[in-house]
Amino acid sequence: MSDFSDRIGNVKAAMADRNVDALCVSVGSDLPYLTGYRAMPLERVTMLVIPSNGRPVLVVPGLEAPRVDVVDGAFDVYGWAESDDPIAYIDQLLHGATSVAMGDETWSRFVLQLQERNTARDFTPASELMAALRIRKSPLEIEALRNAAHTVDAVVDEMAQVRFSGRTERDVSREVIDRTIAGGHETMDFWIVASGPNGASPHHEPGDRVIESGDAVVVDFGGYQNGYCSDTTRMFVVDRPPHGFDDAFEVLQAAQAAAVEAVRPGVTAASIDAVARDLIVEAGYGELFIHRLGHGIGMDTHEHPYLVEGNDLVIEPGMVFSIEPGIYVPDDWGMRIEDIIAVTDDGVERLNRSDRSYRVVS
Amino acid sequence: MSDFSDRIGNVKAAMADRNVDALCVSVGSDLPYLTGYRAMPLERVTMLVIPSNGRPVLVVPGLEAPRVDVVDGAFDVYGWAESDDPIAYIDQLLHGATSVAMGDETWSRFVLQLQERNTARDFTPASELMAALRIRKSPLEIEALRNAAHTVDAVVDEMAQVRFSGRTERDVSREVIDRTIAGGHETMDFWIVASGPNGASPHHEPGDRVIESGDAVVVDFGGYQNGYCSDTTRMFVVDRPPHGFDDAFEVLQAAQAAAVEAVRPGVTAASIDAVARDLIVEAGYGELFIHRLGHGIGMDTHEHPYLVEGNDLVIEPGMVFSIEPGIYVPDDWGMRIEDIIAVTDDGVERLNRSDRSYRVVS
């Protein structure tokens, strides 16, 4: 049995538990998780249809069919021609199914077209069904995440040796990308270099701002290595930190470390968020920590579990997620420290291990 | 009035014509077309809600709100906090709307969640509504597409001077990427280098195959420059073409040229596909031309109009699309020639102008 046959078997069992008659997955990582094949996010629909009691069929544009590698006969492939109506074909595959789980990232256009064909059919998001499988990583998956983390850790150390001042954010960002690709990543997902006041925008897009002495610079980047994601954030300071930075950074480091320490099987996702948040609130920076503590990571950069207030999900061994508190002072500076950690039987393994202090660069 | 105010005004007029009470757009290019803001494709929902008779509201994750630049007060912004329920808020914004058009690429999860809140509301894909606006490009949009085309044309000419043999597809592909970024593109969208038998798979992913003497190599790449897309395909041949290549290439060039010649306002999209296809069929290669002739291009690499059998859409000035016939011999080789053209008042402007002959490289 291949991994894919196993995973399809597991998802069918989960479907039976939830009275789901059919599962459809399209763009995003659910599809490669189940089949090894990733669909292009295009107007030509790709959809894997898994009936609860039948053979899975991968419906793909005919011109993409040569790219599909069916491992161990885990599913059939139907390549549709340019003048075919693939929605009609998928509707036929769903014949008899009343409850259909639909992959989260599937284009709404295709779901609405399927609904129009059969208004009696009930579609629900496949989020929880798929998360139940994907949220606990296998040792091989953790190995892939560990390798991806090592690559970005090395890039952080390299960047600590280069000059930042006088360069645009975009230029520094390009260097981060090049070094990460050279380090073994196939593609990048994001490449934040946010300097000075731009650091206060957590997802700032690197632009034309020229980095200068006295800037704090948030460097948050990640991509794909052997199909699994990296994601780390470290702080760089040009010559000297800005006013107020050191005091806040001490709080941030302590909060990040305490949250990592708090991770073990049996605690809730929300409780880990609270550990970091409480420390930051007590130190008076609570209003400036404007996002959740972290997110799961695997074949997607963001996936379950989410470490956020209100999420009572219980942490289990094999879960992998980020711990990334931040403090953001509008118009002034921002800071964030981010590690990916894997939950073990009795605690955590840190996948990112580069120095968490801020790095002073020229 | 900004472009965005104008465009929102135009889409409201189109909504009135179609009895659409509200339009929702999320990830993809509809959102930046209407607002200048592009949403990250993440689990945190971003959605612009345009009621037919009220102010548009852009619902964004709070931590993304600093990235939104509201030009000329064209819309309001609502930043939701991590523990809020943004779907509930969007549902409130849709209060009173029974017919809602939903952006094509919106994650199905969010549409299904909105449907669950109000089962009486009717959601339809926004495809045609948005295409009616986006399909005819303004002179400024065509200028952006022309500039993007010039960049990739220059890269094609540069690649004609480099060695292909002895290098992996991935390595050559990386050079194409680097040169295109150096030429002025902000990001890449795709970077096909398909050598020898891999060329028979139209969307082949560049891999470890080492290119050798006698290979035909399909190079098809594009990306984004100032928010608009490039997309061109040229053929490279290492030392000498494979058996049967020259005869087929002559047919392909003639078919591509005839299709470009056939473009003018008033003809149908399908008729242009037929011009190229008929020539290829007559020459005996019909079974090997396995995809449509072309696709519109603008802020997306693939958008309306699609040049495909059965599409009776009438071509109008301002439309911009690819003309890209291909011939694919399984296990042997593939070939494709692709130009982007803009429809003028009485014919076409070719945006790609690099030599369409195959380039002999070492």
Interface residues (C-beta under 8 A of the other chain):
Chain A: M40 P41 L42 E43 G62 L63 E64 P66 R67 A81 E82 S83 M102 G103 D104 E105 T106 W107 S108 R109 F110 V111 L112 Q113 E116 F123 T124 P125 S127 R174 I181 A200 S201 P202 H203 H204 E205 I290 H291 R292 H302 E303 Y306 V308 E309 G310 P330
Chain B: M40 P41 L42 E43 G62 L63 E64 P66 R67 A81 E82 S83 M102 G103 D104 E105 T106 W107 S108 R109 F110 V111 L112 Q113 E116 F123 T124 P125 S127 R174 I181 A200 S201 P202 H203 H204 E205 I290 H291 R292 H302 E303 Y306 V308 E309 G310 P330
